[in-house]
Amino acid sequence: MRGRDEELVRQALAAWRQSMETEQAPPELEVRLLAAYRQRRRPPWWKRPRVYGAVAASLFMWAAGWTLSVMRQPLPRLAGYPPVQASLPPERQPAALPAERPAAALAAARTLAKRALQRETPRPPAPMPVREEVATDFIPVRAGGAFEYGRLIRVRVPRPALAHFGLPFDEDRAAESLDADLLVGEDGLIRAVRFVQP
C-alpha cells in the first residue's frame, strides 16, 4: 500500500516537472530584478557581521595577552616587611646521608622508590559483565540496490511491532518493549531490522 502511494506521488511529480519545462519568467521580470538588486543599499561597515567577529577576536587576543603579561610579573614586596624565609621544622628535615656508606643509602632510596611506585600503580579496572543477547536475523525492510556503507542504530520498539514482520509475540506482554537494531544505508533509508532480547 505504501509503495503504491509513493509511486503515484513520483509519477505526479514527474508529470508536473515535464509540464513546467516550457514555462519561463517574462524577460521584463529579469530586468526589474536586476535593477532592484543594483539599487539595494549595503549596510554601513560597522553593521556588518564580519566587523563584529574581528572586534571580538581582537578583544579576546588583547585580554589573553594582558593576562599572560600580568601573570609573568613578580609579586610586589610590601614595604616595611622583611622577606619570608621558608624552612621545615627540625623533625621534618631530611636526614643527612652518611658519606662513608653511599651503597647503603642508594639501596634505601631504591627501596623507598619501589614502595612509592607500588602505592601509585593503578589497579586494572574490573572486567565488564558480558550480556548474553538473543537476536533474530536481519529482516529486509525496503527493497533497494546495494549500498556502500551503513549505520547500525539500536532503538526500543513496542512488542506488537514483531507482528508487522510476521514474528509471533505474547499478547500478555504487549505493553512491554524490546530492542531493535536498524541497518540504515548512506541514503538515510532503513534497509533491515533485527530484534534483540537481552
C-alpha positions in Angstrom: 0.0 0.0 0.0 2.7 2.4 1.0 4.9 1.6 -2.1 1.9 2.2 -4.4 1.3 5.7 -2.8 4.9 6.6 -3.2 4.9 5.5 -6.9 1.8 7.7 -7.5 3.5 10.7 -5.9 6.6 10.1 -8.0 4.5 9.9 -11.2 2.6 13.1 -10.4 5.8 15.0 -9.6 7.4 13.8 -12.9 4.4 14.9 -14.9 4.4 18.3 -13.2 8.1 18.7 -13.9 7.6 17.8 -17.5 4.8 20.4 -17.9 6.9 23.1 -16.3 9.9 22.7 -18.6 8.5 25.0 -21.2 7.5 27.7 -18.6 9.7 30.7 -18.2 9.5 34.0 -16.5 8.9 37.0 -18.8 12.1 39.0 -19.8 10.9 42.2 -18.2 10.9 40.4 -14.8 14.6 39.7 -15.1 15.3 43.4 -16.0 13.3 44.6 -12.9 15.0 42.1 -10.6 18.5 43.2 -11.8 17.6 46.9 -11.3 16.2 46.2 -7.8 19.4 44.3 -6.9 21.6 47.2 -8.1 19.6 49.7 -6.1 19.7 47.9 -2.8 21.7 49.6 -0.1 24.6 47.9 1.6 24.7 48.3 5.4 27.5 50.6 6.7 30.7 48.8 7.6 30.1 48.9 11.3 26.8 47.0 10.9 28.4 44.0 9.1 28.8 40.7 11.0 32.4 40.3 9.9 33.3 43.5 11.8 31.7 42.2 15.0 33.8 39.0 14.6 37.0 40.9 14.1 36.4 43.1 17.1 35.5 40.2 19.3 38.7 38.3 18.2 40.9 41.3 18.8 39.4 41.9 22.2 40.0 38.3 23.1 43.6 38.4 21.9 44.2 41.6 23.9 42.7 40.2 27.1 44.8 37.0 26.7 48.0 38.9 26.2 47.3 41.2 29.1 46.6 38.3 31.4 49.8 36.5 30.4 51.9 39.6 30.9 50.4 40.2 34.4 51.0 36.6 35.3 54.7 36.8 34.4 55.4 39.8 36.6 56.8 39.1 40.0 54.6 39.8 43.0 55.5 43.2 44.6 57.0 43.2 48.1 55.1 45.0 50.7 57.1 48.0 52.1 58.3 47.6 55.7 58.0 43.8 55.8 61.1 41.6 55.7 61.3 38.8 53.1 59.9 35.5 54.3 62.3 32.5 54.6 60.6 29.2 54.3 62.1 26.3 56.3 61.0 22.9 57.6 60.6 22.2 61.3 63.6 20.2 62.7 61.6 16.9 62.9 60.8 17.2 59.1 64.3 18.0 58.0 65.8 15.3 55.7 68.4 13.1 57.3 71.9 13.6 56.1 73.3 10.6 54.2 76.4 9.1 55.7 79.3 9.8 53.3 81.0 6.5 54.2 78.1 4.3 53.1 76.8 5.5 49.7 75.8 2.0 48.6 73.5 1.5 51.6 72.0 5.0 51.1 71.4 4.2 47.4 69.7 0.8 48.3 67.5 2.6 50.9 66.5 5.2 48.2 65.7 2.4 45.7 63.5 0.6 48.3 61.6 3.9 49.0 61.1 4.5 45.3 59.7 1.0 44.8 57.3 1.4 47.6 56.1 4.7 46.2 55.6 3.2 42.8 53.7 0.3 44.3 51.3 2.7 46.0 50.8 4.8 42.9 50.3 1.9 40.4 46.6 1.9 39.5 44.7 -1.3 39.6 43.3 -2.6 36.4 39.5 -1.9 36.0 37.2 -4.8 36.8 36.0 -6.6 33.7 32.5 -5.6 32.5 29.9 -8.3 32.7 29.1 -9.8 29.3 25.4 -9.7 28.5 24.0 -12.6 26.5 21.6 -11.4 23.8 19.3 -13.4 21.6 18.7 -11.8 18.2 16.8 -12.6 15.1 18.4 -12.5 11.7 18.2 -9.2 9.8 14.8 -8.9 8.1 14.8 -6.7 4.9 12.6 -3.7 5.2 13.0 -2.0 1.9 13.9 -3.4 -1.5 16.8 -1.4 -2.9 20.1 -1.6 -4.6 23.4 -2.3 -2.9 24.8 0.3 -0.7 28.4 1.0 0.2 28.2 1.7 3.9 25.5 2.0 6.6 25.0 2.5 10.3 23.6 0.3 12.9 21.2 2.1 15.3 19.7 0.5 18.4 16.1 1.6 19.3 13.4 0.5 21.7 10.1 -0.7 20.0 6.9 -2.0 21.4 6.4 -5.7 21.2 3.5 -5.6 18.8 6.0 -4.4 16.1 7.0 -8.1 15.9 3.7 -8.9 14.2 4.4 -6.4 11.4 7.3 -8.6 10.4 5.5 -11.9 10.7 7.1 -12.9 14.1 5.0 -14.2 17.0 4.7 -12.2 20.2 2.9 -12.8 23.6 -0.2 -10.5 23.8 0.1 -10.6 27.6 3.4 -8.7 27.3 2.1 -6.2 24.6 2.8 -3.2 26.8 6.5 -4.1 27.1 9.2 -3.0 24.7 12.3 -4.7 23.3 15.4 -3.6 21.5 15.7 -3.5 17.7 18.8 -2.9 15.6 18.1 -0.8 12.5 20.5 -1.0 9.5 20.4 2.4 7.9 22.0 2.9 4.5 24.0 6.0 3.4 20.9 7.4 1.8 19.2 7.5 5.3 16.7 4.8 4.5 16.2 1.8 6.8 17.4 -1.3 4.9 16.9 -4.1 7.5 15.9 -4.7 11.1 16.6 -7.3 13.7 15.0 -7.7 17.1 17.1 -8.3 20.2 16.1 -9.9 23.5 18.6 -9.2 26.3 
